[in-house]
Amino acid sequence: MNTIRYNWTKEEIIQLYNKPLMDLLFEAASAHRQFHNPNVVQVSTLLSIKTGGCPEDCGYCPQAARYHTNIEGNDLMTVSQVKAQALRAKASGSSRVCMGAAWRNVKDGPEFDQVLEMVRTINKLDMEVCCTLGMITENQAKRLAEAGLYAYNHNLDSSEEYYKEVISTRGYEDRLETIENVRKTNVTVCSGGIIGMGEQIEDRAGMLVALASLNPQPESVPINALVAVEGTPLENEKPVEIWDMIRMVATTRIVMPETQVRLSAGRTQMSREGQAMCFFAGANSIFAGDKLLTTPNPDVNEDMKMFELLGLEPQKPFIKKMQPETVEAENSQYQPLGEKPKWTRPGHVIERNLEASQKGK
């Protein structure tokens, strides 16, 4: 029987990852069946509510203002636009809407108030609401919780060591502090990372150690395969092998057995057979819709055909945790504090990021 462990070592995780594949899959599938229904997969829809113009220098991201990627930026969507998209997502089988804004961190003011209204609106549609808005303070997390937020996404991206090779404008400890701020509320944590950024297996293991050591462990861990976008510093990275993806999903499932493991970016490059292996290995959540923020994603009808073939059912909302209540803005207990937190700017130079930002000049 699998029990939850918070003291995994990097060596143990590397050993797991490198096991003969059949043994690894058997162990992962067994852990999966202990804690989850193997034929149920959550379907989430990711919505970019504010695209492009981000001040960060994340090497994988086409939304960074400094890179030249032909991404069309847009201002913050309106509440009614978001509601229309959420209703469309619900009709096509999604139980969760994840809203992403290309911000470094949340700033109190009219835009954040608008996002809180979006959270209230979607929660009232009886859908789980997740947001990814950058770094947030404890008070901002409490305001999101009060609006009815179900989950907050803040990825660790990679190991602490490799993170410095990808991003120089923010620190790893800020990621952990934001997760800590979310944990001071009843909002669930969604945090994972990206493979295929040029990292070693040790880095993949290092990221899993960081996530598995959190107590409680994140309720949701997205595993993304890098989608190399032209104009970003990582544009020339080779696509991740499906076997790496299967091993990463299986290892994550064993190390964090209660967590929902999300098969996230990179699914357009995966065959149905490859995805089926990932579901067998313990992935029980996908993103549906033609786009993941700005990169392509399989069509929702394709996904439903695959579900039918595999005998999978979409997960209903609020299965893992009760629906949060929504407090209206006028009854809010928490007011904006106009905080100006000092989030870190490590400021070391990453040559390939610098080169990519100077390319289009």
C-alpha positions in Angstrom: 0.0 0.0 0.0 1.2 3.5 -0.9 1.4 6.0 1.9 2.2 9.7 1.5 5.9 10.4 1.9 7.4 13.9 2.2 11.1 12.8 2.5 11.9 11.5 -1.0 15.5 12.0 -2.0 16.8 12.9 -5.4 18.6 9.5 -5.6 15.5 7.5 -4.9 13.5 9.4 -7.5 16.2 9.0 -10.2 16.2 5.3 -9.4 12.5 5.1 -9.8 12.6 7.1 -13.1 15.2 4.7 -14.5 13.5 1.5 -13.6 12.7 -1.0 -16.3 9.6 0.6 -18.0 7.2 -2.3 -17.3 8.1 -2.3 -13.6 7.7 1.4 -13.4 4.3 1.4 -15.1 3.1 -1.4 -12.9 4.1 0.4 -9.7 2.6 3.7 -11.0 -0.7 2.1 -12.1 -1.0 0.3 -8.8 -0.6 3.6 -6.9 -3.0 5.3 -9.2 -5.7 2.7 -8.6 -5.3 2.9 -4.9 -6.2 6.6 -4.8 -8.1 7.4 -8.0 -10.7 5.9 -10.4 -8.4 4.9 -13.3 -11.2 5.5 -15.9 -11.9 9.1 -14.9 -9.9 12.0 -16.2 -10.5 15.7 -15.4 -11.0 18.0 -18.4 -9.9 21.6 -17.8 -10.1 24.6 -20.2 -7.2 27.1 -20.1 -8.1 30.6 -20.9 -5.6 33.4 -21.5 -7.4 36.4 -20.0 -4.5 38.7 -20.6 -1.9 37.8 -23.3 1.6 39.0 -24.0 3.6 41.9 -22.7 5.0 40.1 -19.7 8.1 41.7 -18.1 9.7 38.3 -17.1 12.5 36.6 -19.1 11.3 32.9 -18.9 13.2 31.2 -21.6 10.3 29.0 -22.7 7.6 31.7 -22.9 6.4 33.4 -26.0 4.5 35.9 -23.9 7.7 37.6 -22.6 7.7 41.2 -24.0 11.4 41.0 -24.7 11.3 38.1 -27.2 10.1 38.4 -30.8 7.4 35.7 -31.2 4.5 37.2 -33.2 2.2 36.7 -30.2 -0.7 39.0 -30.4 -1.1 40.7 -27.1 -4.5 41.6 -25.7 -5.7 43.6 -22.7 -7.6 41.9 -19.9 -10.8 40.3 -21.1 -14.1 41.4 -19.8 -16.2 39.4 -17.3 -18.9 38.7 -19.9 -16.3 37.5 -22.4 -14.9 35.1 -19.8 -18.4 33.9 -18.8 -19.2 33.1 -22.5 -16.0 31.1 -22.8 -16.7 29.2 -19.5 -20.2 28.3 -20.7 -18.7 27.0 -23.9 -16.1 25.0 -22.0 -18.8 23.5 -19.7 -20.9 22.5 -22.7 -17.9 20.6 -24.2 -17.2 18.6 -21.0 -14.8 20.7 -19.0 -15.3 20.8 -15.2 -12.6 23.4 -14.6 -11.6 26.8 -16.1 -8.1 27.9 -15.6 -7.5 31.6 -16.2 -3.9 32.8 -17.0 -2.8 36.4 -17.1 0.7 37.3 -18.3 1.7 39.2 -15.2 4.8 39.0 -13.0 2.7 39.4 -9.9 -0.7 40.6 -8.9 -1.2 44.3 -8.3 -4.2 45.6 -6.3 -6.5 47.7 -8.3 -9.2 47.6 -11.0 -7.7 44.8 -13.0 -7.4 42.5 -10.0 -11.0 43.4 -9.0 -12.1 42.4 -12.4 -10.3 39.0 -12.1 -12.1 38.5 -8.7 -15.4 39.1 -10.5 -14.5 36.5 -13.1 -13.8 34.0 -10.3 -17.2 34.7 -8.7 -19.0 34.4 -12.1 -17.4 31.0 -13.0 -17.8 29.5 -9.5 -21.6 30.4 -9.8 -21.6 28.3 -13.0 -20.7 25.3 -10.8 -17.3 24.9 -12.3 -14.0 24.7 -10.6 -12.0 28.0 -11.1 -8.2 28.1 -11.2 -6.0 31.1 -11.7 -2.4 31.6 -12.6 -1.5 35.3 -12.2 2.1 35.3 -11.0 3.3 35.9 -7.5 0.6 36.8 -4.9 0.6 38.0 -1.3 -1.3 36.4 1.5 -4.0 39.1 1.4 -4.4 38.7 -2.3 -4.7 34.9 -1.9 -7.4 35.4 0.8 -9.4 37.8 -1.6 -9.2 35.1 -4.3 -10.4 32.4 -1.9 -13.3 34.6 -0.8 -14.4 35.1 -4.4 -14.7 31.3 -4.7 -11.3 30.3 -6.2 -10.8 26.5 -6.2 -7.1 26.3 -7.2 -4.1 28.5 -7.8 -1.4 27.5 -10.3 2.2 28.5 -9.7 4.7 26.2 -11.4 8.1 25.5 -10.0 9.1 24.9 -13.7 12.3 22.8 -12.9 14.7 22.1 -10.1 16.1 25.0 -8.1 19.5 24.6 -9.8 18.2 24.5 -13.3 15.7 27.2 -12.8 18.6 29.7 -12.8 19.5 28.6 -16.4 16.0 29.4 -17.7 14.8 32.5 -15.7 16.8 35.5 -14.3 14.0 37.9 -13.4 12.6 36.1 -10.4 13.8 33.7 -7.7 12.7 30.1 -6.9 12.0 31.1 -3.3 9.3 33.5 -4.6 7.6 30.5 -6.2 7.6 28.7 -2.8 6.5 31.8 -0.9 3.5 32.2 -3.3 2.5 28.6 -2.8 2.8 29.1 1.0 0.5 32.2 0.7 -2.1 30.1 -1.1 -1.8 27.4 1.6 -3.0 30.0 4.2 -6.4 29.8 2.5 -8.7 26.9 1.5 -7.6 27.2 -2.1 -5.9 24.1 -3.5 -2.4 24.3 -5.0 -1.5 23.4 -8.6 2.2 23.3 -9.2 4.4 21.4 -11.6 6.9 22.1 -14.4 8.2 21.6 -17.9 10.5 18.9 -19.2 12.5 19.3 -22.4 14.2 22.6 -21.6 17.7 21.1 -21.8 17.7 19.8 -18.2 19.1 16.5 -16.9 17.1 13.7 -15.3 18.6 15.0 -12.0 16.7 18.3 -12.5 13.5 16.5 -13.1 14.0 14.5 -9.9 15.0 17.8 -8.1 11.7 19.4 -9.1 9.8 16.3 -7.8 11.7 16.5 -4.5 10.7 20.1 -4.1 7.0 19.4 -4.8 6.8 16.2 -2.8 8.4 17.8 0.2 5.6 20.3 0.4 3.2 19.3 3.2 0.5 18.9 2.1 1.6 18.0 -1.4 0.0 20.0 -4.3 -3.4 18.7 -5.1 -2.5 19.1 -8.8 0.8 18.7 -10.6 1.0 19.6 -14.4 3.7 17.9 -16.4 4.3 19.9 -19.5 6.5 19.0 -22.5 8.2 22.1 -23.8 6.6 23.5 -27.0 9.6 25.2 -28.5 8.3 28.5 -30.0 10.3 30.4 -32.6 11.8 33.6 -31.1 12.2 32.3 -27.6 15.6 31.3 -26.2 14.6 27.6 -26.2 13.4 27.6 -29.8 16.0 25.0 -30.8 15.3 22.4 -28.1 14.4 19.0 -29.5 10.9 17.7 -28.8 10.6 15.6 -25.7 10.5 11.8 -26.4 7.1 10.2 -25.4 9.0 7.8 -23.2 10.4 10.6 -21.2 6.9 11.9 -20.7 5.6 8.5 -19.7 8.4 8.0 -17.2 7.9 11.5 -15.8 4.1 10.9 -15.3 4.7 7.5 -13.7 7.4 8.8 -11.3 5.2 11.8 -10.3 2.3 9.4 -9.7 4.4 7.2 -7.4 6.0 10.1 -5.5 2.7 12.0 -5.1 0.0 9.3 -5.1 -3.0 11.5 -4.1 -2.2 14.3 -6.5 -4.0 14.8 -9.9 -1.2 14.5 -12.4 -2.0 16.8 -15.4 -0.9 15.8 -18.9 -0.5 19.4 -20.0 1.4 21.2 -22.9 2.8 19.2 -25.7 -0.1 16.8 -26.3 -0.4 17.8 -30.0 2.9 15.9 -30.6 1.7 12.8 -28.8 -0.1 9.9 -30.4 -3.3 8.5 -28.9 -1.2 5.4 -27.9 1.3 7.6 -26.1 -1.4 9.5 -24.3 -3.1 6.2 -23.3 0.2 5.1 -21.8 0.4 8.3 -19.8 -3.2 7.7 -18.5 -2.2 4.2 -17.5 0.9 5.6 -15.8 -1.3 7.8 -13.6 -2.1 11.0 -15.5 -5.7 11.9 -14.7 -6.2 15.4 -16.0 -5.9 17.1 -19.4 -6.4 20.5 -20.8 -9.0 20.8 -23.6 -9.5 23.5 -26.2 -7.6 24.5 -29.3 -5.0 26.5 -27.4 -3.0 26.3 -24.2 -2.5 30.1 -23.5 -0.7 30.6 -26.8 0.5 27.2 -28.0 -1.6 24.6 -30.0 -3.6 21.9 -28.2 -5.7 19.0 -29.5 -9.3 19.8 -30.5 -11.8 18.9 -27.8 -13.8 16.6 -30.2 -10.6 14.7 -30.8 -10.2 14.3 -27.1 -13.7 13.1 -26.6 -13.2 10.5 -29.4 -10.0 9.3 -27.6 -12.0 9.1 -24.2 -14.6 7.0 -26.0 -11.9 4.6 -27.4 -10.2 4.2 -24.0 -13.4 4.0 -22.0 -12.6 7.2 -20.0 -15.1 9.6 -18.5 -14.6 13.3 -17.8 -14.5 14.0 -14.0 -17.3 15.9 -12.5 -16.5 19.2 -10.6 -15.9 19.3 -6.9 -15.2 15.5 -6.5 -11.9 16.0 -4.7 -13.0 18.9 -2.5 -16.3 20.8 -1.8 -17.3 23.8 -3.9 -16.1 27.0 -2.2 -18.7 29.6 -1.4 -18.6 33.0 -3.2 -18.6 36.1 -1.1 -19.8 39.2 -3.1 -17.5 42.1 -3.4 -19.6 44.4 -1.2 -19.6 41.8 1.6 -15.8 41.2 1.4 -13.9 40.9 4.6 -10.5 41.5 2.9 -9.8 44.9 1.4 -6.9 45.7 -1.0 -3.9 46.8 1.0 -2.1 48.4 -1.9 0.9 46.3 -1.1 4.2 46.7 -3.0 6.0 43.4 -2.1 9.7 43.1 -2.9 9.7 40.0 -5.1 13.2 38.9 -6.0 15.1 39.9 -9.1 18.2 37.7 -9.1 19.5 39.6 -12.1 22.2 37.1 -13.2 22.7 37.0 -17.0 21.5 34.0 -19.1 23.3 34.3 -22.4 20.7 32.6 -24.6 17.9 34.8 -23.1 19.9 37.9 -23.8 20.6 36.8 -27.4 16.9 36.1 -28.0 15.9 39.5 -26.7 18.4 41.3 -29.0 17.6 39.2 -32.1 14.7 41.3 -33.4 16.4 44.7 -32.8 
